[in-house]
Amino acid sequence: MPDHPNAEFATAFWDAVAQGDSDAVRALLADEVVWRAGGGHPLSGEFRGPDAVIDYLARVGESADELTTELRDIFVNDQGAVVLYHLSARRELKRLETDLYLELEIRDGELIRAGSVSFDQVASNEFWS
């Protein structure tokens, strides 16, 4: 469903985050946006509002010496999208290779809720701690 509006939204959101374009990210976030990052490590938790979400995304990038993501697939319906991606990261001597999914709830062309979960939460917790 490449022409579905939520597929276009998810792609635009992914591209804005990948490019570190905080203005483009902010333009896609609702004022009441809530982001939940799964896990039991210092970067997990709930982040409310555009500023908190943008700060969280920046902290993730700044917390690794190297970090790359590879978009694998986007699944959509009329309520939102699920983005499957692979993350490769390095912090000092630690390395992380894991797949993640990011659930996006989209309303009226804005992101109102997001949640990310690693397929290997134990490894993710260890890496980010």
N, CA, C and O atoms as a GROMACS GRO file, in nm:
protein
  516
    1MET      N    1   0.082  -0.118   0.000
    1MET     CA    2   0.000   0.000   0.000
    1MET      C    3   0.088   0.126   0.000
    1MET      O    4   0.076   0.208   0.090
    2PRO      N    5   0.175   0.142  -0.098
    2PRO     CA    6   0.268   0.254  -0.096
    2PRO      C    7   0.202   0.390  -0.107
    2PRO      O    8   0.260   0.490  -0.066
    3ASP      N    9   0.079   0.397  -0.163
    3ASP     CA   10   0.012   0.525  -0.177
    3ASP      C   11  -0.075   0.560  -0.057
    3ASP      O   12  -0.138   0.666  -0.056
    4HIS      N   13  -0.080   0.474   0.042
    4HIS     CA   14  -0.161   0.501   0.160
    4HIS      C   15  -0.101   0.620   0.234
    4HIS      O   16   0.021   0.628   0.249
    5PRO      N   17  -0.184   0.714   0.281
    5PRO     CA   18  -0.130   0.831   0.349
    5PRO      C   19  -0.043   0.798   0.470
    5PRO      O   20   0.052   0.870   0.500
    6ASN      N   21  -0.075   0.690   0.541
    6ASN     CA   22   0.006   0.655   0.658
    6ASN      C   23   0.140   0.595   0.618
    6ASN      O   24   0.237   0.604   0.694
    7ALA      N   25   0.148   0.534   0.500
    7ALA     CA   26   0.278   0.489   0.450
    7ALA      C   27   0.364   0.609   0.414
    7ALA      O   28   0.484   0.612   0.443
    8GLU      N   29   0.302   0.708   0.353
    8GLU     CA   30   0.376   0.831   0.319
    8GLU      C   31   0.420   0.903   0.446
    8GLU      O   32   0.532   0.954   0.453
    9PHE      N   33   0.333   0.908   0.546
    9PHE     CA   34   0.368   0.971   0.674
    9PHE      C   35   0.485   0.899   0.739
    9PHE      O   36   0.583   0.962   0.780
   10ALA      N   37   0.475   0.765   0.749
   10ALA     CA   38   0.581   0.686   0.815
   10ALA      C   39   0.714   0.704   0.744
   10ALA      O   40   0.818   0.713   0.809
   11THR      N   41   0.712   0.709   0.611
   11THR     CA   42   0.835   0.729   0.535
   11THR      C   43   0.893   0.868   0.561
   11THR      O   44   1.014   0.882   0.580
   12ALA      N   45   0.808   0.969   0.562
   12ALA     CA   46   0.854   1.106   0.589
   12ALA      C   47   0.911   1.116   0.730
   12ALA      O   48   1.012   1.182   0.752
   13PHE      N   49   0.845   1.052   0.825
   13PHE     CA   50   0.892   1.055   0.964
   13PHE      C   51   1.028   0.985   0.974
   13PHE      O   52   1.121   1.038   1.035
   14TRP      N   53   1.038   0.866   0.914
   14TRP     CA   54   1.163   0.790   0.916
   14TRP      C   55   1.276   0.874   0.856
   14TRP      O   56   1.384   0.883   0.914
   15ASP      N   57   1.252   0.934   0.742
   15ASP     CA   58   1.354   1.014   0.675
   15ASP      C   59   1.397   1.133   0.761
   15ASP      O   60   1.516   1.164   0.770
   16ALA      N   61   1.301   1.200   0.824
   16ALA     CA   62   1.333   1.317   0.908
   16ALA      C   63   1.420   1.277   1.027
   16ALA      O   64   1.516   1.346   1.059
   17VAL      N   65   1.385   1.166   1.091
   17VAL     CA   66   1.465   1.119   1.206
   17VAL      C   67   1.604   1.077   1.158
   17VAL      O   68   1.704   1.114   1.219
   18ALA      N   69   1.611   1.001   1.050
   18ALA     CA   70   1.739   0.952   0.998
   18ALA      C   71   1.831   1.067   0.960
   18ALA      O   72   1.953   1.055   0.974
   19GLN      N   73   1.775   1.177   0.913
   19GLN     CA   74   1.856   1.292   0.873
   19GLN      C   75   1.884   1.387   0.989
   19GLN      O   76   1.958   1.484   0.974
   20GLY      N   77   1.825   1.358   1.106
   20GLY     CA   78   1.846   1.445   1.221
   20GLY      C   79   1.780   1.582   1.203
   20GLY      O   80   1.828   1.681   1.258
   21ASP      N   81   1.673   1.586   1.126
   21ASP     CA   82   1.604   1.712   1.097
   21ASP      C   83   1.495   1.736   1.201
   21ASP      O   84   1.380   1.696   1.181
   22SER      N   85   1.532   1.801   1.311
   22SER     CA   86   1.437   1.819   1.421
   22SER      C   87   1.318   1.907   1.381
   22SER      O   88   1.209   1.888   1.434
   23ASP      N   89   1.337   2.001   1.290
   23ASP     CA   90   1.224   2.084   1.245
   23ASP      C   91   1.122   1.999   1.169
   23ASP      O   92   1.001   2.014   1.189
   24ALA      N   93   1.171   1.910   1.082
   24ALA     CA   94   1.080   1.822   1.008
   24ALA      C   95   1.011   1.724   1.101
   24ALA      O   96   0.893   1.695   1.084
   25VAL      N   97   1.085   1.672   1.200
   25VAL     CA   98   1.024   1.581   1.298
   25VAL      C   99   0.915   1.656   1.374
   25VAL      O  100   0.802   1.607   1.386
   26ARG      N  101   0.948   1.774   1.424
   26ARG     CA  102   0.852   1.853   1.502
   26ARG      C  103   0.723   1.879   1.423
   26ARG      O  104   0.614   1.876   1.479
   27ALA      N  105   0.736   1.905   1.294
   27ALA     CA  106   0.619   1.933   1.211
   27ALA      C  107   0.524   1.814   1.201
   27ALA      O  108   0.407   1.831   1.166
   28LEU      N  109   0.573   1.694   1.230
   28LEU     CA  110   0.491   1.573   1.220
   28LEU      C  111   0.433   1.529   1.354
   28LEU      O  112   0.354   1.435   1.360
   29LEU      N  113   0.472   1.597   1.462
   29LEU     CA  114   0.429   1.558   1.596
   29LEU      C  115   0.310   1.640   1.644
   29LEU      O  116   0.309   1.762   1.630
   30ALA      N  117   0.211   1.572   1.700
   30ALA     CA  118   0.100   1.642   1.764
   30ALA      C  119   0.149   1.702   1.895
   30ALA      O  120   0.246   1.654   1.954
   31ASP      N  121   0.082   1.806   1.940
   31ASP     CA  122   0.120   1.869   2.068
   31ASP      C  123   0.112   1.770   2.184
   31ASP      O  124   0.188   1.780   2.280
   32GLU      N  125   0.020   1.674   2.175
   32GLU     CA  126  -0.001   1.576   2.283
   32GLU      C  127   0.070   1.443   2.258
   32GLU      O  128   0.035   1.342   2.319
   33VAL      N  129   0.169   1.441   2.169
   33VAL     CA  130   0.239   1.317   2.134
   33VAL      C  131   0.297   1.251   2.259
   33VAL      O  132   0.347   1.317   2.350
   34VAL      N  133   0.290   1.118   2.260
   34VAL     CA  134   0.350   1.036   2.366
   34VAL      C  135   0.434   0.929   2.299
   34VAL      O  136   0.386   0.856   2.212
   35TRP      N  137   0.560   0.918   2.341
   35TRP     CA  138   0.653   0.818   2.289
   35TRP      C  139   0.692   0.726   2.403
   35TRP      O  140   0.735   0.772   2.509
   36ARG      N  141   0.675   0.597   2.383
   36ARG     CA  142   0.714   0.498   2.484
   36ARG      C  143   0.827   0.413   2.428
   36ARG      O  144   0.811   0.344   2.327
   37ALA      N  145   0.941   0.418   2.494
   37ALA     CA  146   1.057   0.338   2.455
   37ALA      C  147   1.067   0.221   2.552
   37ALA      O  148   1.087   0.240   2.672
   38GLY      N  149   1.053   0.101   2.498
   38GLY     CA  150   1.054  -0.018   2.581
   38GLY      C  151   1.191  -0.050   2.638
   38GLY      O  152   1.293  -0.003   2.586
   39GLY      N  153   1.191  -0.128   2.743
   39GLY     CA  154   1.317  -0.174   2.800
   39GLY      C  155   1.334  -0.134   2.944
   39GLY      O  156   1.247  -0.072   3.006
   40GLY      N  157   1.449  -0.172   2.996
   40GLY     CA  158   1.486  -0.141   3.134
   40GLY      C  159   1.625  -0.081   3.137
   40GLY      O  160   1.716  -0.137   3.200
   41HIS      N  161   1.643   0.031   3.071
   41HIS     CA  162   1.774   0.096   3.062
   41HIS      C  163   1.752   0.247   3.069
   41HIS      O  164   1.637   0.292   3.063
   42PRO      N  165   1.858   0.326   3.081
   42PRO     CA  166   1.841   0.471   3.098
   42PRO      C  167   1.767   0.544   2.986
   42PRO      O  168   1.715   0.653   3.009
   43LEU      N  169   1.761   0.488   2.866
   43LEU     CA  170   1.691   0.554   2.757
   43LEU      C  171   1.547   0.508   2.742
   43LEU      O  172   1.475   0.560   2.656
   44SER      N  173   1.504   0.412   2.822
   44SER     CA  174   1.365   0.366   2.811
   44SER      C  175   1.276   0.458   2.895
   44SER      O  176   1.322   0.531   2.983
   45GLY      N  177   1.148   0.453   2.865
   45GLY     CA  178   1.053   0.533   2.941
   45GLY      C  179   0.949   0.596   2.851
   45GLY      O  180   0.933   0.560   2.735
   46GLU      N  181   0.878   0.693   2.909
   46GLU     CA  182   0.772   0.762   2.838
   46GLU      C  183   0.809   0.909   2.823
   46GLU      O  184   0.856   0.972   2.918
   47PHE      N  185   0.788   0.961   2.704
   47PHE     CA  186   0.824   1.098   2.672
   47PHE      C  187   0.701   1.168   2.615
   47PHE      O  188   0.642   1.121   2.517
   48ARG      N  189   0.663   1.280   2.676
   48ARG     CA  190   0.539   1.349   2.639
   48ARG      C  191   0.569   1.486   2.582
   48ARG      O  192   0.643   1.565   2.641
   49GLY      N  193   0.509   1.513   2.467
   49GLY     CA  194   0.523   1.642   2.402
   49GLY      C  195   0.637   1.643   2.302
   49GLY      O  196   0.732   1.566   2.314
   50PRO      N  197   0.628   1.730   2.202
   50PRO     CA  198   0.729   1.735   2.096
   50PRO      C  199   0.871   1.757   2.146
   50PRO      O  200   0.964   1.692   2.098
   51ASP      N  201   0.890   1.848   2.242
   51ASP     CA  202   1.026   1.874   2.291
   51ASP      C  203   1.087   1.750   2.355
   51ASP      O  204   1.203   1.718   2.330
   52ALA      N  205   1.008   1.680   2.436
   52ALA     CA  206   1.059   1.560   2.503
   52ALA      C  207   1.091   1.451   2.402
   52ALA      O  208   1.191   1.380   2.418
   53VAL      N  209   1.009   1.436   2.300
   53VAL     CA  210   1.033   1.332   2.198
   53VAL      C  211   1.159   1.365   2.118
   53VAL      O  212   1.241   1.277   2.095
   54ILE      N  213   1.174   1.489   2.078
   54ILE     CA  214   1.293   1.528   2.002
   54ILE      C  215   1.419   1.514   2.088
   54ILE      O  216   1.522   1.470   2.038
   55ASP      N  217   1.410   1.553   2.215
   55ASP     CA  218   1.525   1.535   2.305
   55ASP      C  219   1.561   1.388   2.320
   55ASP      O  220   1.678   1.352   2.320
   56TYR      N  221   1.459   1.301   2.333
   56TYR     CA  222   1.483   1.158   2.344
   56TYR      C  223   1.555   1.104   2.220
   56TYR      O  224   1.655   1.033   2.232
   57LEU      N  225   1.504   1.140   2.102
   57LEU     CA  226   1.566   1.091   1.979
   57LEU      C  227   1.711   1.139   1.968
   57LEU      O  228   1.798   1.064   1.923
   58ALA      N  229   1.738   1.262   2.008
   58ALA     CA  230   1.875   1.314   2.006
   58ALA      C  231   1.963   1.239   2.105
   58ALA      O  232   2.078   1.207   2.073
   59ARG      N  233   1.911   1.210   2.224
   59ARG     CA  234   1.990   1.136   2.325
   59ARG      C  235   2.027   0.998   2.277
   59ARG      O  236   2.138   0.951   2.303
   60VAL      N  237   1.936   0.931   2.206
   60VAL     CA  238   1.968   0.799   2.152
   60VAL      C  239   2.089   0.810   2.059
   60VAL      O  240   2.184   0.733   2.072
   61GLY      N  241   2.084   0.905   1.968
   61GLY     CA  242   2.195   0.923   1.874
   61GLY      C  243   2.325   0.961   1.942
   61GLY      O  244   2.432   0.916   1.902
   62GLU      N  245   2.317   1.045   2.045
   62GLU     CA  246   2.436   1.091   2.115
   62GLU      C  247   2.493   0.986   2.210
   62GLU      O  248   2.609   0.996   2.250
   63SER      N  249   2.415   0.886   2.246
   63SER     CA  250   2.458   0.786   2.345
   63SER      C  251   2.541   0.674   2.285
   63SER      O  252   2.593   0.590   2.358
   64ALA      N  253   2.555   0.672   2.155
   64ALA     CA  254   2.634   0.569   2.088
   64ALA      C  255   2.750   0.634   2.014
   64ALA      O  256   2.739   0.745   1.963
   65ASP      N  257   2.862   0.563   2.011
   65ASP     CA  258   2.976   0.610   1.932
   65ASP      C  259   2.948   0.595   1.783
   65ASP      O  260   2.989   0.679   1.703
   66GLU      N  261   2.879   0.489   1.748
   66GLU     CA  262   2.834   0.464   1.610
   66GLU      C  263   2.692   0.411   1.618
   66GLU      O  264   2.660   0.330   1.705
   67LEU      N  265   2.608   0.456   1.526
   67LEU     CA  266   2.470   0.408   1.523
   67LEU      C  267   2.419   0.418   1.380
   67LEU      O  268   2.422   0.525   1.319
   68THR      N  269   2.372   0.306   1.328
   68THR     CA  270   2.309   0.307   1.197
   68THR      C  271   2.179   0.228   1.205
   68THR      O  272   2.165   0.134   1.283
   69THR      N  273   2.085   0.270   1.123
   69THR     CA  274   1.958   0.199   1.115
   69THR      C  275   1.930   0.166   0.970
   69THR      O  276   1.970   0.239   0.879
   70GLU      N  277   1.861   0.057   0.951
   70GLU     CA  278   1.822   0.015   0.817
   70GLU      C  279   1.673  -0.017   0.818
   70GLU      O  280   1.628  -0.109   0.886
   71LEU      N  281   1.598   0.059   0.741
   71LEU     CA  282   1.455   0.037   0.728
   71LEU      C  283   1.432  -0.097   0.659
   71LEU      O  284   1.487  -0.122   0.552
   72ARG      N  285   1.350  -0.182   0.721
   72ARG     CA  286   1.320  -0.313   0.663
   72ARG      C  287   1.183  -0.317   0.597
   72ARG      O  288   1.169  -0.369   0.486
   73ASP      N  289   1.082  -0.261   0.664
   73ASP     CA  290   0.947  -0.267   0.608
   73ASP      C  291   0.856  -0.172   0.684
   73ASP      O  292   0.882  -0.135   0.798
   74ILE      N  293   0.748  -0.132   0.618
   74ILE     CA  294   0.645  -0.050   0.679
   74ILE      C  295   0.510  -0.116   0.650
   74ILE      O  296   0.479  -0.148   0.536
   75PHE      N  297   0.433  -0.136   0.755
   75PHE     CA  298   0.298  -0.191   0.744
   75PHE      C  299   0.202  -0.083   0.790
   75PHE      O  300   0.226  -0.017   0.892
   76VAL      N  301   0.093  -0.063   0.718
   76VAL     CA  302   0.001   0.045   0.752
   76VAL      C  303  -0.143  -0.002   0.757
   76VAL      O  304  -0.182  -0.102   0.696
   77ASN      N  305  -0.222   0.075   0.831
   77ASN     CA  306  -0.367   0.065   0.826
   77ASN      C  307  -0.420   0.208   0.845
   77ASN      O  308  -0.342   0.303   0.845
   78ASP      N  309  -0.548   0.222   0.862
   78ASP     CA  310  -0.605   0.356   0.870
   78ASP      C  311  -0.576   0.426   1.004
   78ASP      O  312  -0.600   0.546   1.016
   79GLN      N  313  -0.524   0.354   1.103
   79GLN     CA  314  -0.492   0.414   1.232
   79GLN      C  315  -0.345   0.450   1.246
   79GLN      O  316  -0.309   0.532   1.331
   80GLY      N  317  -0.258   0.391   1.164
   80GLY     CA  318  -0.117   0.421   1.179
   80GLY      C  319  -0.029   0.330   1.096
   80GLY      O  320  -0.065   0.286   0.987
   81ALA      N  321   0.089   0.305   1.152
   81ALA     CA  322   0.190   0.226   1.080
   81ALA      C  323   0.279   0.154   1.180
   81ALA      O  324   0.293   0.197   1.294
   82VAL      N  325   0.338   0.046   1.134
   82VAL     CA  326   0.442  -0.024   1.208
   82VAL      C  327   0.565  -0.025   1.118
   82VAL      O  328   0.560  -0.069   1.003
   83VAL      N  329   0.676   0.024   1.172
   83VAL     CA  330   0.803   0.030   1.100
   83VAL      C  331   0.894  -0.076   1.158
   83VAL      O  332   0.922  -0.076   1.278
   84LEU      N  333   0.941  -0.166   1.074
   84LEU     CA  334   1.040  -0.265   1.115
   84LEU      C  335   1.176  -0.218   1.067
   84LEU      O  336   1.192  -0.182   0.951
   85TYR      N  337   1.275  -0.220   1.158
   85TYR     CA  338   1.408  -0.175   1.119
   85TYR      C  339   1.515  -0.248   1.197
   85TYR      O  340   1.489  -0.310   1.300
   86HIS      N  341   1.637  -0.240   1.144
   86HIS     CA  342   1.752  -0.302   1.208
   86HIS      C  343   1.842  -0.191   1.261
   86HIS      O  344   1.864  -0.090   1.195
   87LEU      N  345   1.894  -0.211   1.381
   87LEU     CA  346   1.984  -0.115   1.443
   87LEU      C  347   2.118  -0.181   1.468
   87LEU      O  348   2.126  -0.291   1.522
   88SER      N  349   2.224  -0.112   1.428
   88SER     CA  350   2.361  -0.152   1.458
   88SER      C  351   2.423  -0.036   1.536
   88SER      O  352   2.417   0.079   1.494
   89ALA      N  353   2.482  -0.068   1.651
   89ALA     CA  354   2.538   0.039   1.733
   89ALA      C  355   2.662  -0.010   1.806
   89ALA      O  356   2.682  -0.130   1.830
   90ARG      N  357   2.746   0.090   1.841
   90ARG     CA  358   2.867   0.062   1.919
   90ARG      C  359   2.882   0.171   2.024
   90ARG      O  360   2.866   0.290   1.995
   91ARG      N  361   2.913   0.129   2.145
   91ARG     CA  362   2.948   0.218   2.256
   91ARG      C  363   3.073   0.160   2.320
   91ARG      O  364   3.068   0.053   2.381
   92GLU      N  365   3.183   0.230   2.306
   92GLU     CA  366   3.311   0.180   2.356
   92GLU      C  367   3.331   0.038   2.306
   92GLU      O  368   3.342   0.018   2.185
   93LEU      N  369   3.338  -0.061   2.393
   93LEU     CA  370   3.360  -0.199   2.349
   93LEU      C  371   3.230  -0.277   2.328
   93LEU      O  372   3.234  -0.392   2.283
   94LYS      N  373   3.117  -0.217   2.360
   94LYS     CA  374   2.988  -0.285   2.343
   94LYS      C  375   2.938  -0.270   2.200
   94LYS      O  376   2.957  -0.167   2.136
   95ARG      N  377   2.873  -0.375   2.153
   95ARG     CA  378   2.810  -0.373   2.021
   95ARG      C  379   2.666  -0.425   2.035
   95ARG      O  380   2.636  -0.509   2.119
   96LEU      N  381   2.580  -0.372   1.950
   96LEU     CA  382   2.441  -0.414   1.949
   96LEU      C  383   2.395  -0.431   1.805
   96LEU      O  384   2.412  -0.340   1.723
   97GLU      N  385   2.340  -0.545   1.775
   97GLU     CA  386   2.274  -0.574   1.647
   97GLU      C  387   2.137  -0.629   1.683
   97GLU      O  388   2.126  -0.736   1.742
   98THR      N  389   2.033  -0.556   1.648
   98THR     CA  390   1.899  -0.602   1.682
   98THR      C  391   1.797  -0.545   1.585
   98THR      O  392   1.818  -0.439   1.526
   99ASP      N  393   1.688  -0.615   1.571
   99ASP     CA  394   1.574  -0.563   1.498
   99ASP      C  395   1.479  -0.500   1.598
   99ASP      O  396   1.472  -0.542   1.714
  100LEU      N  397   1.408  -0.400   1.553
  100LEU     CA  398   1.311  -0.331   1.637
  100LEU      C  399   1.185  -0.306   1.558
  100LEU      O  400   1.185  -0.307   1.435
  101TYR      N  401   1.077  -0.284   1.631
  101TYR     CA  402   0.959  -0.234   1.564
  101TYR      C  403   0.916  -0.106   1.632
  101TYR      O  404   0.930  -0.089   1.754
  102LEU      N  405   0.864  -0.017   1.552
  102LEU     CA  406   0.818   0.112   1.596
  102LEU      C  407   0.672   0.126   1.553
  102LEU      O  408   0.642   0.128   1.433
  103GLU      N  409   0.584   0.135   1.649
  103GLU     CA  410   0.442   0.150   1.620
  103GLU      C  411   0.408   0.298   1.623
  103GLU      O  412   0.439   0.367   1.720
  104LEU      N  413   0.344   0.346   1.518
  104LEU     CA  414   0.306   0.486   1.506
  104LEU      C  415   0.154   0.497   1.498
  104LEU      O  416   0.092   0.436   1.411
  105GLU      N  417   0.094   0.573   1.588
  105GLU     CA  418  -0.048   0.603   1.579
  105GLU      C  419  -0.060   0.743   1.522
  105GLU      O  420  -0.008   0.840   1.577
  106ILE      N  421  -0.130   0.753   1.410
  106ILE     CA  422  -0.137   0.876   1.333
  106ILE      C  423  -0.282   0.923   1.326
  106ILE      O  424  -0.373   0.847   1.296
  107ARG      N  425  -0.300   1.051   1.356
  107ARG     CA  426  -0.434   1.108   1.347
  107ARG      C  427  -0.425   1.246   1.281
  107ARG      O  428  -0.347   1.331   1.324
  108ASP      N  429  -0.504   1.266   1.180
  108ASP     CA  430  -0.509   1.395   1.110
  108ASP      C  431  -0.370   1.442   1.066
  108ASP      O  432  -0.337   1.560   1.077
  109GLY      N  433  -0.289   1.349   1.018
  109GLY     CA  434  -0.157   1.383   0.966
  109GLY      C  435  -0.053   1.415   1.071
  109GLY      O  436   0.050   1.475   1.039
  110GLU      N  437  -0.078   1.377   1.197
  110GLU     CA  438   0.018   1.401   1.304
  110GLU      C  439   0.039   1.272   1.384
  110GLU      O  440  -0.051   1.190   1.399
  111LEU      N  441   0.160   1.258   1.436
  111LEU     CA  442   0.190   1.145   1.523
  111LEU      C  443   0.140   1.177   1.662
  111LEU      O  444   0.180   1.276   1.723
  112ILE      N  445   0.051   1.091   1.714
  112ILE     CA  446  -0.001   1.114   1.848
  112ILE      C  447   0.055   1.015   1.950
  112ILE      O  448   0.057   1.044   2.069
  113ARG      N  449   0.100   0.899   1.902
  113ARG     CA  450   0.156   0.799   1.993
  113ARG      C  451   0.255   0.715   1.918
  113ARG      O  452   0.233   0.680   1.802
  114ALA      N  453   0.366   0.683   1.984
  114ALA     CA  454   0.466   0.594   1.926
  114ALA      C  455   0.518   0.503   2.035
  114ALA      O  456   0.524   0.540   2.152
  115GLY      N  457   0.556   0.383   1.995
  115GLY     CA  458   0.616   0.289   2.088
  115GLY      C  459   0.720   0.206   2.014
  115GLY      O  460   0.694   0.154   1.906
  116SER      N  461   0.837   0.194   2.074
  116SER     CA  462   0.944   0.115   2.012
  116SER      C  463   0.985   0.002   2.106
  116SER      O  464   0.994   0.020   2.228
  117VAL      N  465   1.011  -0.114   2.046
  117VAL     CA  466   1.051  -0.232   2.122
  117VAL      C  467   1.154  -0.309   2.042
  117VAL      O  468   1.139  -0.330   1.922
  118SER      N  469   1.259  -0.351   2.112
  118SER     CA  470   1.363  -0.433   2.050
  118SER      C  471   1.320  -0.578   2.047
  118SER      O  472   1.252  -0.625   2.138
  119PHE      N  473   1.359  -0.650   1.943
  119PHE     CA  474   1.333  -0.793   1.937
  119PHE      C  475   1.422  -0.868   2.036
  119PHE      O  476   1.389  -0.980   2.075
  120ASP      N  477   1.533  -0.806   2.078
  120ASP     CA  478   1.623  -0.865   2.178
  120ASP      C  479   1.640  -0.764   2.291
  120ASP      O  480   1.741  -0.694   2.298
  121GLN      N  481   1.540  -0.757   2.378
  121GLN     CA  482   1.540  -0.655   2.482
  121GLN      C  483   1.652  -0.675   2.583
  121GLN      O  484   1.704  -0.577   2.637
  122VAL      N  485   1.690  -0.798   2.610
  122VAL     CA  486   1.799  -0.824   2.705
  122VAL      C  487   1.929  -0.762   2.652
  122VAL      O  488   1.999  -0.693   2.727
  123ALA      N  489   1.960  -0.785   2.526
  123ALA     CA  490   2.081  -0.728   2.467
  123ALA      C  491   2.072  -0.575   2.462
  123ALA      O  492   2.171  -0.507   2.488
  124SER      N  493   1.955  -0.522   2.430
  124SER     CA  494   1.938  -0.377   2.426
  124SER      C  495   1.955  -0.315   2.563
  124SER      O  496   2.020  -0.212   2.577
  125ASN      N  497   1.897  -0.378   2.665
  125ASN     CA  498   1.913  -0.325   2.802
  125ASN      C  499   2.060  -0.322   2.841
  125ASN      O  500   2.108  -0.223   2.897
  126GLU      N  501   2.130  -0.428   2.812
  126GLU     CA  502   2.273  -0.435   2.847
  126GLU      C  503   2.354  -0.328   2.772
  126GLU      O  504   2.441  -0.264   2.830
  127PHE      N  505   2.325  -0.311   2.644
  127PHE     CA  506   2.399  -0.215   2.563
  127PHE      C  507   2.378  -0.072   2.611
  127PHE      O  508   2.475   0.002   2.627
  128TRP      N  509   2.253  -0.032   2.636
  128TRP     CA  510   2.223   0.107   2.669
  128TRP      C  511   2.245   0.140   2.815
  128TRP      O  512   2.238   0.256   2.854
  129SER      N  513   2.273   0.038   2.899
  129SER     CA  514   2.297   0.063   3.043
  129SER      C  515   2.440   0.099   3.071
  129SER      O  516   2.476   0.123   3.186
   0.00000   0.00000   0.00000
